[in-house]
Amino acid sequence: MNGFRWSKAEKIIAKEAFNNAYQRECNNIIKEIKEYKLKNPEDIWSLSKMLKEREKEINNIYDYRYSQLIFIFGILIKRGFLSIDELDGLSGDKIEQIKKLMSL
Amino acid sequence: MNGFRWSKAEKIIAKEAFNNAYQRECNNIIKEIKEYKLKNPEDIWSLSKMLKEREKEINNIYDYRYSQLIFIFGILIKRGFLSIDELDGLSGDKIEQIKKLMSL
């Protein structure tokens, strides 16, 4: 997967898809926070723990390096934060590789 | 401050005051979370950071050891989560010491 070359047009598509997925994932977390049952002191610490986990997860996934992007897009589609259609314009071999990852 | 002796009746008063202050402080944090401006991804990470700080603060302050209680009560009153009246029933020397700490 490291061998792919990215054209200028593909880089624009990739960056937009990446940013959109990030925004959606964060909107999801915001929704999760707003709906969090906060009644007792222990709810605060469990929310804090949840946010630490989300932060770690997000930092692990959203690693914008061209050598990682195909893999990341596969994950983001599987997680439901990106659709394959948003990657229209990437070369056939990249799309094929992403689809392979999606099917794993 | 380590030299104070606590009667059974004083221990009950102290425990209740301590628990009430903890509950109020946590209610305050819950209010803070509910009013937190959550619009952009960075708001999530700043909320997460704030909660980590609150957790550390709370763990530092709420240390229920009789050797620490006078000092803690002084802090809790200064922070506005406890009133001196709630400690009615503690011995005069303890109240005096707490008032001294409050005036610092």
Backbone of each chain as ProteinMPNN parsed JSONL, in Angstrom:
{"seq_chain_A": "MNGFRWSKAEKIIAKEAFNNAYQRECNNIIKEIKEYKLKNPEDIWSLSKMLKEREKEINNIYDYRYSQLIFIFGILIKRGFLSIDELDGLSGDKIEQIKKLMSL", "coords_chain_A": {"N_chain_A": [[0.813, -1.215, 0.0], [2.1, 1.115, 0.362], [3.135, 1.886, -1.962], [1.595, 3.45, -3.668], [1.025, 6.191, -5.902], [0.093, 9.561, -5.637], [-1.926, 11.756, -7.373], [-2.229, 15.32, -7.926], [-4.926, 16.041, -8.076], [-6.093, 13.819, -6.87], [-5.093, 14.045, -4.325], [-6.473, 16.231, -3.384], [-9.095, 15.261, -3.316], [-8.766, 13.201, -1.478], [-7.992, 14.576, 0.838], [-10.273, 16.065, 1.357], [-12.176, 14.066, 1.811], [-11.09, 12.819, 4.032], [-11.129, 14.938, 5.916], [-13.894, 15.351, 6.052], [-14.793, 12.938, 7.129], [-13.545, 13.015, 9.609], [-14.8, 15.25, 10.727], [-17.417, 14.277, 10.864], [-17.109, 12.113, 12.587], [-16.329, 13.445, 14.88], [-18.602, 15.018, 15.311], [-20.294, 13.017, 16.029], [-19.19, 12.217, 18.452], [-19.644, 14.546, 19.908], [-22.419, 14.489, 20.004], [-22.722, 12.19, 21.513], [-21.62, 13.073, 23.947], [-23.442, 15.079, 24.614], [-25.694, 13.573, 25.04], [-25.04, 12.119, 27.18], [-25.608, 10.483, 30.229], [-25.659, 12.369, 32.977], [-25.625, 12.39, 36.149], [-24.672, 11.555, 38.658], [-21.614, 11.893, 40.637], [-19.832, 9.836, 39.757], [-20.536, 9.555, 37.111], [-19.318, 11.681, 35.849], [-16.613, 10.976, 35.905], [-16.678, 8.718, 34.401], [-17.458, 9.693, 31.955], [-15.213, 11.257, 31.434], [-13.267, 9.291, 31.176], [-14.24, 7.962, 28.934], [-13.898, 9.984, 27.02], [-11.125, 10.22, 26.983], [-10.493, 7.756, 25.869], [-11.718, 7.987, 23.348], [-10.2, 10.043, 22.28], [-7.692, 8.899, 22.077], [-8.246, 6.865, 20.261], [-9.069, 8.365, 18.014], [-6.713, 9.773, 17.503], [-5.118, 7.656, 16.778], [-6.333, 6.704, 14.464], [-6.686, 8.892, 12.635], [-4.41, 9.639, 10.784], [-2.786, 11.411, 8.76], [-1.071, 10.42, 6.365], [0.252, 9.765, 3.212], [1.107, 7.218, 2.798], [-0.457, 5.803, 4.494], [-3.073, 6.266, 3.908], [-4.861, 4.683, 2.306], [-5.437, 2.48, 3.854], [-6.532, 3.797, 6.068], [-8.812, 4.961, 4.904], [-10.248, 2.664, 4.328], [-10.809, 1.779, 6.932], [-12.335, 3.966, 7.863], [-14.577, 3.88, 6.241], [-15.609, 1.407, 6.972], [-16.229, 2.02, 9.609], [-18.307, 3.693, 9.214], [-18.108, 6.408, 8.751], [-17.458, 7.428, 6.367], [-18.188, 7.3, 2.866], [-17.748, 5.104, 0.111], [-18.253, 6.337, -2.282], [-17.463, 8.937, -1.926], [-14.88, 8.91, -2.536], [-14.62, 8.916, -5.172], [-12.823, 9.412, -8.09], [-10.376, 8.8, -7.275], [-7.678, 6.673, -8.297], [-8.263, 3.546, -10.024], [-6.874, 1.329, -8.953], [-6.396, 2.082, -6.332], [-9.003, 2.359, -5.313], [-9.835, -0.25, -5.572], [-8.17, -1.544, -3.754], [-9.01, -0.354, -1.383], [-11.613, -1.318, -1.286], [-11.073, -4.0, -0.946], [-10.002, -3.955, 1.621], [-12.278, -3.11, 2.971], [-13.801, -5.368, 2.844], [-12.699, -7.112, 4.552]], "CA_chain_A": [[0.0, 0.0, 0.0], [2.954, 2.286, 0.405], [3.644, 2.183, -3.299], [0.712, 4.29, -4.49], [1.358, 7.599, -6.138], [-1.12, 10.381, -5.538], [-1.906, 12.959, -8.222], [-2.694, 16.525, -7.231], [-6.396, 15.958, -7.977], [-6.405, 12.776, -5.88], [-4.772, 14.569, -2.983], [-7.581, 17.117, -2.98], [-10.224, 14.375, -2.99], [-8.415, 12.466, -0.246], [-7.995, 15.511, 1.97], [-11.653, 16.425, 1.658], [-12.825, 12.873, 2.385], [-10.49, 12.658, 5.366], [-11.673, 15.987, 6.79], [-15.325, 15.121, 6.261], [-14.947, 11.804, 8.055], [-13.129, 13.508, 10.932], [-15.874, 16.111, 11.214], [-18.573, 13.422, 11.216], [-16.771, 11.331, 13.782], [-16.367, 14.377, 16.019], [-20.012, 15.35, 15.565], [-20.822, 11.845, 16.721], [-18.727, 12.285, 19.848], [-20.373, 15.666, 20.524], [-23.772, 13.966, 20.271], [-22.55, 11.239, 22.615], [-21.429, 13.862, 25.178], [-24.689, 15.778, 24.944], [-26.705, 12.608, 25.489], [-24.469, 11.35, 28.289], [-26.361, 10.586, 31.49], [-24.795, 12.991, 33.981], [-26.394, 12.622, 37.38], [-23.848, 11.335, 39.852], [-20.186, 12.157, 40.444], [-19.131, 8.803, 38.98], [-20.812, 9.763, 35.68], [-18.3, 12.618, 35.34], [-15.339, 10.273, 35.68], [-16.814, 7.752, 33.311], [-17.401, 10.505, 30.724], [-13.819, 11.651, 31.24], [-12.581, 8.086, 30.691], [-14.71, 7.748, 27.566], [-13.275, 10.98, 26.141], [-9.71, 9.844, 26.838], [-10.449, 6.632, 24.922], [-12.043, 8.498, 22.007], [-9.067, 10.858, 21.84], [-6.642, 7.944, 21.701], [-8.752, 6.21, 19.054], [-9.03, 9.353, 16.929], [-5.299, 10.032, 17.179], [-4.588, 6.472, 16.089], [-6.917, 6.519, 13.124], [-6.55, 10.019, 11.718], [-2.98, 9.813, 10.567], [-2.781, 11.79, 7.33], [0.146, 10.202, 5.583], [-0.169, 9.08, 1.987], [1.414, 5.783, 2.935], [-1.469, 5.189, 5.365], [-4.435, 6.704, 3.571], [-5.73, 3.62, 1.78], [-5.819, 1.716, 5.04], [-7.412, 4.665, 6.87], [-10.114, 5.078, 4.234], [-10.928, 1.375, 4.558], [-11.33, 1.806, 8.312], [-13.376, 4.997, 8.014], [-15.799, 3.396, 5.584], [-16.141, 0.346, 7.846], [-16.787, 2.661, 10.808], [-19.519, 4.421, 8.834], [-17.906, 7.855, 8.699], [-17.104, 7.802, 4.994], [-18.729, 6.336, 1.897], [-16.803, 4.864, -0.988], [-18.556, 7.314, -3.343], [-16.735, 10.188, -1.684], [-13.504, 8.742, -3.016], [-14.681, 8.967, -6.645], [-11.757, 10.252, -8.638], [-9.104, 8.12, -6.986], [-7.382, 5.678, -9.332], [-8.929, 2.25, -9.866], [-6.137, 0.4, -8.069], [-6.611, 2.522, -4.938], [-10.389, 2.002, -4.944], [-9.87, -1.716, -5.448], [-7.493, -1.878, -2.503], [-9.902, 0.079, -0.296], [-12.738, -2.273, -1.252], [-10.533, -5.232, -0.37], [-9.923, -3.709, 3.074], [-13.645, -3.046, 3.492], [-14.404, -6.706, 2.89], [-11.974, -7.934, 5.552]], "C_chain_A": [[0.844, 1.262, 0.0], [3.346, 2.769, -0.987], [2.786, 3.116, -4.122], [1.243, 5.698, -4.686], [0.055, 8.381, -6.17], [-0.982, 11.618, -6.424], [-2.422, 14.136, -7.397], [-4.217, 16.466, -7.014], [-6.797, 14.931, -6.916], [-6.143, 13.262, -4.454], [-5.896, 15.466, -2.464], [-8.788, 16.284, -2.539], [-9.974, 13.683, -1.644], [-8.515, 13.37, 0.976], [-9.428, 15.853, 2.372], [-12.383, 15.251, 2.333], [-12.371, 12.671, 3.832], [-11.1, 13.669, 6.343], [-13.158, 15.776, 7.088], [-15.564, 14.001, 7.263], [-14.616, 12.246, 9.476], [-14.243, 14.352, 11.556], [-17.072, 15.271, 11.656], [-18.309, 12.64, 12.499], [-16.825, 12.231, 15.027], [-17.799, 14.802, 16.338], [-20.684, 14.23, 16.352], [-20.435, 11.86, 18.204], [-19.464, 13.411, 20.583], [-21.792, 15.218, 20.902], [-23.729, 13.038, 21.495], [-22.401, 11.989, 23.951], [-22.755, 14.491, 25.602], [-25.755, 14.834, 25.48], [-26.238, 11.826, 26.715], [-25.271, 11.567, 29.566], [-25.421, 11.135, 32.563], [-25.615, 13.304, 35.214], [-25.492, 12.576, 38.6], [-22.378, 11.631, 39.559], [-19.495, 11.11, 39.561], [-19.404, 8.926, 37.472], [-19.782, 10.706, 35.057], [-17.036, 11.851, 34.987], [-15.47, 9.238, 34.588], [-16.866, 8.493, 31.966], [-15.951, 10.881, 30.409], [-13.016, 10.477, 30.652], [-12.966, 7.822, 29.226], [-14.016, 8.717, 26.612], [-11.793, 10.686, 25.923], [-9.571, 8.725, 25.805], [-10.722, 7.108, 23.493], [-10.842, 9.261, 21.436], [-7.934, 9.948, 21.331], [-6.991, 7.28, 20.363], [-8.593, 7.131, 17.844], [-7.576, 9.622, 16.524], [-4.673, 8.855, 16.439], [-5.061, 6.389, 14.651], [-6.541, 7.649, 12.172], [-5.091, 10.442, 11.554], [-2.812, 10.112, 9.07], [-1.399, 11.664, 6.696], [-0.269, 9.399, 4.366], [0.088, 7.589, 2.071], [0.349, 5.043, 3.746], [-2.894, 5.354, 4.859], [-5.371, 5.595, 3.109], [-6.306, 2.811, 2.955], [-6.828, 2.509, 5.886], [-8.795, 4.784, 6.227], [-10.92, 3.789, 4.419], [-11.565, 1.342, 5.946], [-12.502, 2.774, 8.437], [-14.683, 4.562, 7.366], [-16.435, 2.313, 6.456], [-16.789, 0.929, 9.105], [-18.017, 3.51, 10.506], [-19.351, 5.934, 8.775], [-17.527, 8.362, 7.306], [-17.802, 6.807, 4.073], [-17.746, 6.247, 0.733], [-17.01, 5.882, -2.123], [-17.768, 8.611, -3.168], [-15.287, 10.111, -2.161], [-13.466, 8.662, -4.539], [-13.613, 9.904, -7.164], [-10.392, 9.683, -8.272], [-8.906, 7.029, -8.044], [-8.013, 4.327, -8.986], [-8.2, 1.327, -8.902], [-6.284, 0.786, -6.59], [-8.0, 2.091, -4.467], [-10.493, 0.495, -4.709], [-9.273, -2.159, -4.11], [-8.369, -1.512, -1.3], [-11.064, -0.906, -0.161], [-12.293, -3.601, -0.644], [-10.491, -5.105, 1.165], [-11.309, -3.701, 3.702], [-14.228, -4.438, 3.696], [-13.741, -7.594, 3.952], [-12.799, -8.133, 6.819]], "O_chain_A": [[0.359, 2.346, -0.323], [3.818, 3.891, -1.17], [3.216, 3.543, -5.193], [1.82, 6.308, -3.786], [-0.959, 7.901, -6.677], [-0.061, 12.419, -6.261], [-2.977, 13.958, -6.313], [-4.725, 16.79, -5.941], [-7.736, 15.156, -6.154], [-6.871, 12.934, -3.518], [-6.222, 15.462, -1.277], [-9.416, 16.57, -1.52], [-10.862, 13.599, -0.795], [-9.053, 12.979, 2.012], [-9.759, 15.921, 3.556], [-13.113, 15.439, 3.306], [-13.173, 12.392, 4.723], [-11.528, 13.313, 7.442], [-13.621, 15.989, 8.208], [-16.427, 14.104, 8.135], [-15.317, 11.896, 10.426], [-14.584, 14.201, 12.729], [-17.667, 15.531, 12.702], [-19.171, 12.525, 13.371], [-17.306, 11.821, 16.083], [-18.164, 14.929, 17.507], [-21.524, 14.47, 17.219], [-21.245, 11.558, 19.081], [-19.86, 13.25, 21.737], [-22.289, 15.534, 21.983], [-24.584, 13.102, 22.378], [-22.983, 11.589, 24.96], [-23.14, 14.448, 26.771], [-26.611, 15.231, 26.27], [-26.962, 10.971, 27.225], [-25.574, 12.702, 29.935], [-24.5, 10.446, 33.003], [-26.23, 14.367, 35.308], [-25.545, 13.452, 39.464], [-21.945, 11.624, 38.406], [-18.669, 11.457, 38.716], [-18.609, 8.462, 36.655], [-19.416, 10.557, 33.892], [-16.456, 12.042, 33.918], [-14.491, 8.91, 33.917], [-16.377, 7.985, 30.957], [-15.522, 10.827, 29.257], [-12.197, 10.658, 29.751], [-12.115, 7.502, 28.396], [-13.593, 8.325, 25.525], [-11.268, 10.875, 24.826], [-8.661, 8.737, 24.977], [-10.05, 6.691, 22.55], [-10.516, 9.132, 20.256], [-7.316, 10.209, 20.299], [-6.153, 7.155, 19.47], [-8.063, 6.74, 16.804], [-7.259, 9.688, 15.336], [-3.808, 9.035, 15.582], [-4.3, 6.052, 13.744], [-6.128, 7.401, 11.039], [-4.629, 11.442, 12.103], [-2.711, 9.207, 8.241], [-0.673, 12.641, 6.518], [-1.054, 8.457, 4.476], [-0.639, 6.792, 1.478], [0.26, 3.817, 3.696], [-3.81, 4.673, 5.319], [-6.544, 5.574, 3.482], [-7.5, 2.515, 3.011], [-7.832, 1.97, 6.353], [-9.817, 4.718, 6.911], [-12.131, 3.831, 4.639], [-12.713, 0.928, 6.106], [-13.528, 2.452, 9.036], [-15.765, 4.842, 7.882], [-17.65, 2.301, 6.655], [-17.779, 0.394, 9.605], [-18.69, 3.989, 11.419], [-20.341, 6.666, 8.751], [-17.308, 9.556, 7.098], [-17.99, 5.641, 4.422], [-17.022, 7.194, 0.427], [-16.067, 6.241, -2.828], [-17.45, 9.293, -4.142], [-14.569, 11.11, -2.184], [-12.424, 8.378, -5.129], [-13.511, 11.051, -6.729], [-9.38, 10.036, -8.876], [-9.876, 6.53, -8.615], [-8.26, 4.014, -7.821], [-8.835, 0.62, -8.12], [-6.295, -0.077, -5.712], [-8.16, 1.537, -3.38], [-11.15, 0.036, -3.775], [-9.809, -3.035, -3.433], [-8.456, -2.263, -0.329], [-11.447, -1.277, 0.948], [-13.049, -4.245, 0.083], [-10.887, -6.014, 1.894], [-11.508, -4.206, 4.807], [-15.037, -4.663, 4.595], [-14.196, -8.71, 4.204], [-12.345, -8.793, 7.753]]}, "seq_chain_B": "MNGFRWSKAEKIIAKEAFNNAYQRECNNIIKEIKEYKLKNPEDIWSLSKMLKEREKEINNIYDYRYSQLIFIFGILIKRGFLSIDELDGLSGDKIEQIKKLMSL", "coords_chain_B": {"N_chain_B": [[-1.791, 20.363, 62.998], [-2.255, 17.717, 62.84], [-2.65, 16.736, 65.295], [-5.239, 16.718, 66.329], [-8.028, 15.218, 67.994], [-10.77, 13.209, 67.153], [-14.104, 13.001, 68.011], [-16.741, 10.529, 68.115], [-19.178, 11.713, 67.402], [-18.255, 14.021, 66.141], [-16.963, 12.918, 63.964], [-19.09, 12.007, 62.467], [-20.346, 14.411, 61.752], [-18.255, 15.561, 60.279], [-17.927, 13.763, 58.179], [-20.357, 13.997, 56.858], [-20.333, 16.689, 56.08], [-18.113, 16.696, 54.404], [-18.958, 14.88, 52.388], [-21.182, 16.302, 51.409], [-19.966, 18.603, 50.37], [-18.418, 17.456, 48.376], [-20.42, 16.417, 46.721], [-21.642, 18.809, 45.933], [-19.555, 20.077, 44.591], [-19.187, 18.304, 42.497], [-21.695, 18.484, 41.276], [-21.423, 21.002, 40.31], [-19.436, 20.659, 38.392], [-20.821, 19.009, 36.645], [-22.749, 20.797, 35.754], [-21.063, 22.571, 34.474], [-20.143, 20.946, 32.379], [-22.524, 20.492, 31.014], [-23.064, 23.022, 30.119], [-21.052, 23.486, 28.428], [-19.535, 24.773, 25.525], [-19.992, 23.07, 22.701], [-19.049, 22.695, 19.697], [-17.113, 22.476, 17.684], [-14.559, 20.09, 16.642], [-12.233, 20.618, 18.223], [-13.323, 21.558, 20.559], [-14.15, 19.297, 21.883], [-11.75, 18.102, 22.686], [-10.801, 20.033, 24.325], [-12.686, 20.035, 26.332], [-12.224, 17.485, 27.292], [-9.654, 17.765, 28.316], [-10.153, 19.643, 30.305], [-11.748, 18.092, 32.01], [-9.924, 16.155, 32.817], [-8.222, 17.752, 34.307], [-9.975, 18.617, 36.333], [-10.491, 16.195, 37.556], [-8.032, 15.508, 38.613], [-7.653, 17.612, 40.386], [-9.845, 17.237, 42.134], [-9.193, 14.712, 43.15], [-6.907, 15.391, 44.512], [-7.847, 17.16, 46.478], [-10.027, 15.93, 47.885], [-9.385, 14.114, 50.238], [-9.943, 11.965, 52.468], [-8.747, 11.912, 55.344], [-8.272, 11.928, 58.795], [-6.142, 13.395, 59.672], [-5.888, 15.271, 57.723], [-8.235, 16.637, 57.489], [-8.964, 19.168, 58.654], [-7.521, 21.041, 57.227], [-8.527, 20.472, 54.673], [-11.235, 21.155, 55.004], [-10.957, 23.897, 55.357], [-10.069, 24.628, 52.789], [-12.29, 23.806, 51.265], [-14.3, 25.503, 52.173], [-13.267, 27.952, 51.404], [-13.352, 27.579, 48.663], [-16.015, 27.648, 48.272], [-17.733, 25.497, 48.504], [-18.602, 24.574, 50.857], [-20.028, 25.54, 53.986], [-19.087, 27.267, 56.957], [-20.926, 26.923, 58.972], [-21.909, 24.384, 58.612], [-20.201, 22.844, 59.936], [-20.764, 22.966, 62.517], [-20.637, 21.804, 65.771], [-18.256, 20.622, 65.773], [-15.243, 20.655, 67.717], [-14.164, 23.616, 69.508], [-11.437, 24.323, 69.101], [-10.855, 23.148, 66.699], [-12.6, 24.46, 64.933], [-11.609, 27.003, 65.183], [-9.085, 26.715, 64.07], [-9.771, 26.076, 61.459], [-10.991, 28.445, 60.698], [-8.795, 30.106, 60.774], [-7.336, 29.1, 58.621], [-9.121, 29.729, 56.611], [-8.803, 32.427, 56.491], [-6.437, 32.849, 55.353]], "CA_chain_B": [[-3.154, 19.942, 62.702], [-2.376, 16.268, 62.934], [-2.854, 16.344, 66.674], [-6.636, 16.734, 66.794], [-8.739, 13.954, 68.193], [-12.13, 13.337, 66.647], [-15.091, 12.172, 68.708], [-17.645, 9.813, 67.202], [-20.153, 12.699, 66.899], [-17.542, 14.901, 65.201], [-16.685, 12.159, 62.737], [-20.336, 11.976, 61.675], [-20.495, 15.765, 61.191], [-17.197, 15.761, 59.285], [-18.198, 12.92, 57.003], [-21.491, 14.562, 56.125], [-19.88, 17.95, 55.464], [-17.209, 16.289, 53.319], [-19.773, 14.317, 51.296], [-22.007, 17.357, 50.819], [-19.101, 19.464, 49.559], [-18.058, 16.67, 47.186], [-21.589, 16.37, 45.858], [-21.833, 20.149, 45.344], [-18.469, 20.331, 43.635], [-19.471, 17.484, 41.311], [-22.846, 19.098, 40.597], [-20.871, 22.157, 39.614], [-18.748, 20.164, 37.19], [-21.873, 18.541, 35.726], [-23.32, 22.017, 35.167], [-20.027, 23.079, 33.574], [-20.14, 20.084, 31.179], [-23.77, 20.701, 30.259], [-23.053, 24.354, 29.498], [-19.836, 23.598, 27.621], [-19.786, 25.036, 24.103], [-19.467, 21.94, 21.93], [-19.406, 22.883, 18.288], [-16.035, 22.003, 16.811], [-13.761, 18.997, 17.215], [-11.297, 21.054, 19.281], [-14.075, 21.724, 21.815], [-14.167, 17.987, 22.556], [-10.458, 17.852, 23.341], [-10.604, 20.978, 25.433], [-13.526, 19.511, 27.424], [-11.526, 16.31, 27.839], [-8.541, 18.295, 29.103], [-10.756, 20.261, 31.494], [-12.189, 17.023, 32.917], [-8.716, 15.555, 33.392], [-7.756, 18.683, 35.343], [-10.931, 18.566, 37.454], [-10.32, 14.9, 38.229], [-6.787, 15.6, 39.372], [-7.95, 18.564, 41.46], [-10.758, 16.568, 43.072], [-8.439, 13.655, 43.844], [-5.981, 16.041, 45.444], [-8.534, 17.82, 47.595], [-10.906, 15.075, 48.687], [-8.541, 13.092, 50.844], [-10.584, 11.845, 53.78], [-7.958, 11.391, 56.462], [-8.49, 12.858, 59.898], [-4.977, 14.283, 59.763], [-5.983, 16.273, 56.661], [-9.589, 17.196, 57.38], [-9.056, 20.593, 59.004], [-6.98, 21.724, 56.053], [-9.483, 20.283, 53.568], [-12.426, 21.975, 55.256], [-10.568, 25.283, 55.059], [-10.065, 24.781, 51.323], [-13.649, 23.664, 50.721], [-15.056, 26.722, 52.485], [-12.726, 29.005, 50.531], [-13.815, 27.299, 47.305], [-17.464, 27.905, 48.215], [-18.52, 24.273, 48.472], [-18.97, 24.225, 52.223], [-20.08, 26.733, 54.841], [-18.571, 26.984, 58.304], [-22.066, 26.481, 59.795], [-22.109, 22.938, 58.466], [-19.252, 22.155, 60.815], [-21.26, 23.147, 63.897], [-20.56, 20.545, 66.522], [-16.835, 20.301, 65.933], [-14.694, 21.34, 68.889], [-13.771, 25.011, 69.293], [-10.076, 24.459, 68.567], [-10.879, 22.782, 65.268], [-13.265, 25.558, 64.225], [-10.675, 28.138, 65.196], [-8.031, 26.397, 63.099], [-10.374, 26.18, 60.115], [-11.178, 29.888, 60.426], [-7.469, 30.641, 60.49], [-7.019, 28.692, 57.249], [-10.0, 30.484, 55.707], [-8.374, 33.831, 56.397], [-5.118, 32.908, 54.685]], "C_chain_B": [[-3.345, 18.437, 62.863], [-2.783, 15.811, 64.329], [-4.295, 16.27, 67.142], [-7.199, 15.329, 66.993], [-10.192, 14.18, 67.781], [-13.064, 12.414, 67.415], [-15.984, 11.503, 67.664], [-18.632, 10.804, 66.559], [-19.491, 13.621, 65.877], [-17.258, 14.189, 63.875], [-17.913, 12.121, 61.829], [-20.546, 13.322, 60.987], [-19.499, 15.975, 60.05], [-17.504, 14.993, 58.009], [-19.322, 13.511, 56.167], [-21.084, 15.846, 55.394], [-19.011, 17.646, 54.245], [-18.021, 15.784, 52.118], [-20.618, 15.39, 50.616], [-21.171, 18.253, 49.91], [-18.731, 18.747, 48.263], [-19.213, 16.649, 46.192], [-21.796, 17.727, 45.168], [-20.779, 20.435, 44.282], [-18.732, 19.526, 42.343], [-20.683, 18.024, 40.551], [-22.392, 20.294, 39.764], [-20.167, 21.74, 38.313], [-19.769, 19.682, 36.156], [-22.508, 19.729, 34.998], [-22.345, 22.563, 34.104], [-20.0, 22.274, 32.255], [-21.375, 20.398, 30.331], [-23.791, 22.045, 29.543], [-21.866, 24.525, 28.547], [-20.194, 23.81, 26.147], [-19.146, 23.906, 23.294], [-19.903, 22.094, 20.485], [-18.375, 22.229, 17.383], [-15.254, 20.879, 17.474], [-12.86, 19.457, 18.359], [-12.008, 21.284, 20.622], [-14.111, 20.415, 22.607], [-12.88, 17.796, 23.348], [-10.21, 18.844, 24.462], [-11.508, 20.583, 26.617], [-12.807, 18.338, 28.103], [-10.374, 16.753, 28.755], [-9.068, 18.9, 30.416], [-11.154, 19.172, 32.506], [-11.004, 16.321, 33.583], [-8.197, 16.426, 34.534], [-8.66, 18.632, 36.573], [-10.716, 17.287, 38.266], [-9.087, 14.938, 39.141], [-6.993, 16.479, 40.622], [-8.77, 17.887, 42.559], [-10.008, 15.486, 43.849], [-7.448, 14.229, 44.852], [-6.679, 16.564, 46.691], [-9.261, 16.827, 48.494], [-10.17, 13.851, 49.227], [-9.033, 12.923, 52.286], [-9.698, 11.142, 54.799], [-8.096, 12.41, 57.585], [-7.321, 13.83, 60.044], [-5.059, 15.428, 58.75], [-7.258, 17.105, 56.711], [-9.683, 18.692, 57.652], [-8.62, 21.437, 57.798], [-7.969, 21.664, 54.872], [-10.731, 21.136, 53.772], [-12.132, 23.446, 54.978], [-10.612, 25.557, 53.561], [-11.488, 24.767, 50.777], [-14.499, 24.896, 50.994], [-14.581, 27.848, 51.568], [-13.205, 28.829, 49.083], [-15.327, 27.478, 47.152], [-18.321, 26.65, 48.187], [-18.963, 23.8, 49.856], [-19.103, 25.53, 52.999], [-19.647, 26.315, 56.244], [-19.681, 26.46, 59.221], [-22.281, 24.971, 59.729], [-21.161, 22.136, 59.358], [-19.594, 22.365, 62.291], [-21.239, 21.808, 64.62], [-19.119, 20.064, 66.631], [-16.297, 21.116, 67.111], [-14.185, 22.734, 68.519], [-12.389, 25.158, 68.673], [-10.014, 24.096, 67.083], [-11.483, 23.926, 64.448], [-12.313, 26.751, 64.109], [-9.582, 27.942, 64.131], [-8.548, 26.536, 61.665], [-10.543, 27.652, 59.742], [-9.851, 30.538, 60.099], [-7.089, 30.35, 59.039], [-7.854, 29.485, 56.238], [-9.473, 31.9, 55.469], [-7.036, 33.966, 55.654], [-5.238, 33.445, 53.258]], "O_chain_B": [[-4.468, 17.954, 63.005], [-3.201, 14.671, 64.532], [-4.554, 15.802, 68.251], [-6.882, 14.395, 66.256], [-10.761, 15.239, 68.046], [-12.852, 11.202, 67.469], [-15.976, 11.869, 66.488], [-18.892, 10.754, 65.357], [-20.099, 13.964, 64.863], [-17.31, 14.798, 62.806], [-17.805, 12.19, 60.605], [-20.878, 13.382, 59.803], [-19.851, 16.499, 58.993], [-17.358, 15.513, 56.902], [-19.258, 13.529, 54.938], [-21.448, 16.057, 54.237], [-19.161, 18.264, 53.19], [-17.799, 16.206, 50.983], [-20.756, 15.393, 49.393], [-21.605, 18.619, 48.818], [-18.73, 19.348, 47.189], [-19.023, 16.836, 44.991], [-22.086, 17.787, 43.973], [-21.081, 20.967, 43.214], [-18.518, 20.027, 41.239], [-20.695, 18.021, 39.32], [-22.903, 20.554, 38.675], [-20.299, 22.396, 37.279], [-19.612, 19.911, 34.957], [-22.769, 19.675, 33.796], [-22.743, 22.955, 33.007], [-19.854, 22.839, 31.172], [-21.292, 20.549, 29.112], [-24.437, 22.203, 28.507], [-21.698, 25.58, 27.936], [-21.047, 23.114, 25.597], [-17.923, 23.8, 23.212], [-20.994, 21.673, 20.103], [-18.719, 21.52, 16.438], [-15.275, 20.724, 18.695], [-12.736, 18.756, 19.363], [-11.387, 21.215, 21.682], [-14.105, 20.421, 23.838], [-12.899, 17.39, 24.51], [-9.505, 18.547, 25.427], [-11.131, 20.777, 27.773], [-12.792, 18.225, 29.328], [-10.158, 16.182, 29.824], [-8.496, 18.691, 31.486], [-10.924, 19.317, 33.706], [-11.067, 15.943, 34.753], [-7.789, 15.925, 35.581], [-8.182, 18.608, 37.707], [-10.756, 17.301, 39.496], [-9.112, 14.462, 40.276], [-6.576, 16.141, 41.73], [-8.438, 17.956, 43.742], [-10.171, 15.361, 45.063], [-7.185, 13.637, 45.899], [-6.176, 16.432, 47.807], [-9.128, 16.875, 49.717], [-10.318, 12.731, 48.738], [-8.605, 13.635, 53.194], [-9.863, 9.956, 55.084], [-8.041, 13.616, 57.346], [-7.503, 14.962, 60.493], [-4.375, 16.441, 58.901], [-7.356, 18.145, 56.061], [-10.405, 19.406, 56.956], [-9.277, 22.408, 57.421], [-8.207, 22.656, 54.182], [-11.225, 21.761, 52.834], [-12.971, 24.156, 54.423], [-11.125, 26.585, 53.121], [-11.856, 25.595, 49.944], [-15.316, 25.293, 50.164], [-15.388, 28.601, 51.025], [-13.432, 29.808, 48.371], [-15.852, 27.46, 46.038], [-19.511, 26.723, 47.88], [-19.611, 22.763, 49.998], [-18.4, 26.502, 52.724], [-19.819, 25.167, 56.654], [-19.427, 25.665, 60.125], [-22.776, 24.362, 60.677], [-21.3, 20.922, 59.512], [-18.832, 21.998, 63.185], [-21.765, 20.81, 64.126], [-18.793, 19.217, 67.463], [-16.856, 22.159, 67.45], [-13.825, 22.995, 67.371], [-12.181, 26.017, 67.816], [-9.23, 24.66, 66.32], [-10.948, 24.309, 63.407], [-12.233, 27.409, 63.071], [-9.217, 28.867, 63.405], [-7.855, 27.043, 60.783], [-10.271, 28.051, 58.61], [-9.783, 31.422, 59.245], [-6.591, 31.22, 58.324], [-7.375, 29.86, 55.168], [-9.667, 32.486, 54.404], [-6.579, 35.074, 55.371], [-4.234, 33.561, 52.555]]}, "name": "protein", "num_of_chains": 2, "seq": "MNGFRWSKAEKIIAKEAFNNAYQRECNNIIKEIKEYKLKNPEDIWSLSKMLKEREKEINNIYDYRYSQLIFIFGILIKRGFLSIDELDGLSGDKIEQIKKLMSLMNGFRWSKAEKIIAKEAFNNAYQRECNNIIKEIKEYKLKNPEDIWSLSKMLKEREKEINNIYDYRYSQLIFIFGILIKRGFLSIDELDGLSGDKIEQIKKLMSL"}
